[in-house]
Amino acid sequence: MNFTSGADVPELLSLENIRGQLIRLEDTIIFLLIERAQFAFNHKIYEAGAFKDEIGFEGSWLEWFLFETESFHAKARRFTSPDEHPFTPLDRLPKPIIKPLSFPSLLYQPAASHPSVNVNSRILKFYVEHIVPGITGVGNGSAKGKSKEVGKDQDDGNYGSAATRDVEVLQALSRRIHFGMFVSESKFLSAPHDFIPHILSNPPNEDALAGLITKPEVEAKLLVRLANKARVYGCEMDADGRVVEVPDEEMGSRGKIDLKAVVGMYRDWVIPLTKDVEVDYLIHRLDGVPQTQIDEWMKGAKA
Ligand SMILES: O=C(O)C(=O)C[C@]1(C(=O)O)C=C[C@@H](O)C=C1
């Protein structure tokens, strides 16, 4: 989201604008997955300590890539932007070398900065355990992954290229999923009185909050659109630019992207984690808010 283009807060926080950003990020994520799928699974890059002697880093090759990339980006103030969340803990990253930009205050800070709202460790886990194997043909029964032996199809030695793509995919997924905070803020402000009783109940009523933010029809449309986009973006053309028809189930094995893996990723991980972010944000939405403001919001319920 371009927070500095002069757009006003109500415009930036409109559900239409935020959903537009989520739709645009679908394109980014699909293209980046197509790039990652060009390389083998390369399991070694996800094993903690596998390159310890070479890089002097206890974590995995990928975590080292994240640390090094994010250290550089932190200097350029990437993580001062409200929609950017590093995988490396902020206190291990360098400070920006230029003055931070001033952003309009869109999110409620006590909620946005609460540690439970950052789900990057869960993103890293599902990505490494489920998505990379899925798109590189390991363990999903596609032609690329038939062999259970670690052969050339599972380890092509392109550790730098694979991890570079992984970092890009992870950062895009993280932006997408943490956008849940903007969705939540928008929904909360449009009807605070609906949310307040469930936030204030002891313990907070997470199921009721999840019920309020869930929009099944939006999710259903998203999954159809995603499959269509993956089919179009991953389509093959001959040298004359004519589209070569490829059956959906063969797309993964033809070096493009496995449609089921992309749709399954959104259905099983991206949407549920976005909803967790939305609910966790709401749970802390009233932290430190004066009672007079809460009373004011509750008047809307009676009106
Ligand atoms: O668009 C919304 O209203 C959202 O909350 C985002 C989102 C999603 O992750 O795409 C999550 C929950 C809703 O059920 C629908 C879609």
Ligand as a Chemical Component Dictionary entry (heavy atoms), coordinates in Angstrom:
data_LIG
# 
_chem_comp.id                   LIG 
_chem_comp.type                 NON-POLYMER 
_chem_comp.pdbx_formal_charge   0 
_chem_comp.three_letter_code    LIG 
# 
loop_
_chem_comp_atom.comp_id 
_chem_comp_atom.atom_id 
_chem_comp_atom.alt_atom_id 
_chem_comp_atom.type_symbol 
_chem_comp_atom.charge 
_chem_comp_atom.model_Cartn_x 
_chem_comp_atom.model_Cartn_y 
_chem_comp_atom.model_Cartn_z 
_chem_comp_atom.pdbx_ordinal 
LIG O1  O1  O 0 -11.807 -9.675  2.733 1  
LIG C1  C1  C 0 -12.019 -9.853  3.938 2  
LIG O2  O2  O 0 -13.073 -9.456  4.490 3  
LIG C2  C2  C 0 -11.051 -10.550 4.773 4  
LIG O3  O3  O 0 -11.229 -10.623 5.976 5  
LIG C3  C3  C 0 -9.876  -11.245 4.148 6  
LIG C4  C4  C 0 -10.122 -12.738 3.963 7  
LIG C5  C5  C 0 -8.888  -13.293 3.208 8  
LIG O4  O4  O 0 -7.970  -13.766 3.876 9  
LIG O5  O5  O 0 -8.866  -13.190 1.985 10 
LIG C6  C6  C 0 -10.244 -13.376 5.308 11 
LIG C7  C7  C 0 -11.434 -13.631 5.867 12 
LIG C8  C8  C 0 -12.716 -13.481 5.155 13 
LIG O6  O6  O 0 -13.525 -14.594 5.361 14 
LIG C9  C9  C 0 -12.532 -13.210 3.723 15 
LIG C10 C10 C 0 -11.333 -12.959 3.154 16 
# 
loop_
_chem_comp_bond.comp_id 
_chem_comp_bond.atom_id_1 
_chem_comp_bond.atom_id_2 
_chem_comp_bond.value_order 
_chem_comp_bond.pdbx_ordinal 
LIG O1 C1  DOUB 1  
LIG C1 O2  SING 2  
LIG C1 C2  SING 3  
LIG C2 O3  DOUB 4  
LIG C2 C3  SING 5  
LIG C3 C4  SING 6  
LIG C4 C5  SING 7  
LIG C4 C6  SING 8  
LIG C4 C10 SING 9  
LIG C5 O4  DOUB 10 
LIG C5 O5  SING 11 
LIG C6 C7  DOUB 12 
LIG C7 C8  SING 13 
LIG C8 O6  SING 14 
LIG C8 C9  SING 15 
LIG C9 C10 DOUB 16 
# 
